[in-house]
C-alpha cells in the first residue's frame, strides 16, 4: 500500500467512525451454465453503527439476512431461521 493509499484509508476510517447508518440499493446478476438466462436479484443493504447489517432481497424472491451482534437471522416466505 502506498503512503497516499494509507492516508486515504485513515481518512475513510475517521469519517466512518461518526457514521450512524449506511444504506444502498443493489442489483446482483448471477450467470451459470446451468441457467438459461442470468438471474437478476435486487434489494437493499443497510449497515447500522450498532454493528447490524441487513441484506434484504426484494426480487426475484423476498429474503432477508440480518447479521446481528450475537446471531444471524434469515427470514423468507418460509419463516425465520
N, C-alpha and C positions, 0 to 999 in steps of 0.2 A: 504494500500500500504506500502510495506516495505521501509526502507531507501535506499536500493540498487535499488529498482524499481523507487523510486522518483529521485534518482541521474541519472539513465539511461534515464528517461523521460526528465529530464532537458538537458542532453547531446543531445538527439534527437531534442529537440526544438531549441537549439543553432545551430546545424548543419542545420536544415531545414530553419532557418532564412536566410541563404545565398543561398539556393537552388532557381534556376530560373525556372526549369521545372522538372517534374517527369512524366514518361510515362511507360506504361506496356501493354502487351497483356493479354487478359483474355479468359477463357473458362468457360462458365456457363452451368450447367446441371439442367434442370427442370424436376422433376418427379411428376406425379399426377395420381391418379386412372383413371382420365378422358383421359389420354394419353396412347395409345397402347405401345409406346416406349418413352424413355426420349427424351426431346427436347434439343439439344445442340446448344448454341449460342457462337459465338466467335467475338472478336473485339479488340479495343484498348481504353485505358483510358489515358487521358493526363491532368495534372494539371499545370497551369502556375502561376508564382508568382503574377500576377495581380489579382489572385483570380478566374480565369476562370477554369472551369472543363468541359472537353469534353469527353463524353462517347459515343463511336461510335461502333455500332454493324455492323459486316460485313456479318455474316451468322446467321440464315437462311434468314433473310431479312435485307436490308440496313435500318439503323435507326440511328439517331444521337440526343443525348440530350446534349445541351450546357447550363451550368449554368454560366451565366454572372453576372457581378457586380449588374446590376439593372433589370435583366429579365431572363426568362428561354425560350430557343428556342428549339423546337422539329422539326427535319427535317426527312422526309421519302419520299418514292416514290410518296406520295400523296401531297407533298408540305411542306410548313413551317407553324408552328402554334406558 
